[in-house]
Amino acid sequence: MRLKSALWVAAYLRRCHVEGVNAVVRRRGAEEAGAVFVRIFRLDGTSDLFGPAPQSAFDAVPGAERTFSPSLSEQPALDAAIEAYLAREIKFDPDLWIVEAEDRAGRNFLDVVAG
């Protein structure tokens, strides 16, 4: 059974805060199963963006509730490119979540598989 998105996001926010990283929910999605996108602001005009990994990637991270992969081929990407990508995703899936964190080093605290 998969964790509800709202519970996963709450735990992720707590993890960021424990690590001393500011993180907020920018867009609240479906409580039960909304897709979650995590944006890491590097505070220099660029960001990293991670979204749900393809189902085939779950084999690469045994036991993971959620696995993420880079959403753009260029990481970090210009903030404008990230905004454009997120706008397209929202049109496709209005139930998605967007979580934003600020970390100059780009730490993301996610299970990430290569994209």
WOZIRA-V147138 format. One record per residue. N is the residue number from 1. PSI is psi in radians with two decimals (NA if undefined). NEAR is the number of other ideal C-beta (glycine too) atoms within 10 Angstrom. Layout:
[[N,PSI,NEAR] [N,PSI,NEAR]]
This chain:
[[1,2.35,4] [2,2.50,9] [3,2.52,13] [4,2.56,14] [5,-0.74,21] [6,-0.70,18] [7,-0.74,12] [8,-0.77,17] [9,-0.75,22] [10,-0.74,13] [11,-0.69,12] [12,-0.75,21] [13,-0.73,17] [14,-0.76,11] [15,-0.78,14] [16,-0.80,23] [17,-0.66,12] [18,-0.63,9] [19,-0.01,12] [20,0.38,8] [21,2.24,18] [22,2.30,12] [23,2.51,23] [24,2.79,11] [25,2.02,16] [26,-0.63,12] [27,2.17,15] [28,2.23,15] [29,-2.73,21] [30,2.27,15] [31,-0.73,13] [32,-0.93,11] [33,0.52,13] [34,2.48,20] [35,2.57,17] [36,2.24,22] [37,2.37,25] [38,2.16,24] [39,2.26,23] [40,1.86,28] [41,2.24,20] [42,0.02,15] [43,0.47,10] [44,0.33,9] [45,0.06,10] [46,2.83,18] [47,2.81,23] [48,2.51,24] [49,2.25,25] [50,2.40,24] [51,-3.14,20] [52,2.31,15] [53,2.70,22] [54,2.65,10] [55,-0.60,8] [56,-0.40,8] [57,-0.30,18] [58,-0.42,16] [59,-0.46,10] [60,-0.39,14] [61,1.47,15] [62,2.37,6] [63,-0.02,6] [64,2.32,15] [65,-0.74,13] [66,2.41,18] [67,2.46,19] [68,2.72,22] [69,2.74,17] [70,2.36,19] [71,-0.46,20] [72,2.61,18] [73,-0.50,7] [74,2.02,10] [75,2.18,15] [76,2.77,19] [77,2.79,18] [78,2.51,13] [79,-0.61,16] [80,-0.67,10] [81,-0.66,15] [82,-0.79,22] [83,-0.73,13] [84,-0.75,13] [85,-0.81,17] [86,-0.65,19] [87,-0.72,10] [88,-0.71,10] [89,-0.68,17] [90,-0.67,15] [91,-0.65,8] [92,-0.71,9] [93,1.61,13] [94,-0.10,11] [95,0.18,15] [96,2.76,20] [97,2.57,21] [98,2.10,21] [99,2.32,21] [100,2.36,19] [101,2.71,24] [102,2.08,15] [103,2.00,19] [104,-0.56,11] [105,-0.19,8] [106,0.34,14] [107,2.38,14] [108,-0.31,20] [109,0.55,16] [110,2.77,19] [111,1.87,18] [112,2.34,18] [113,2.62,19] [114,2.44,8] [115,NA,15]]
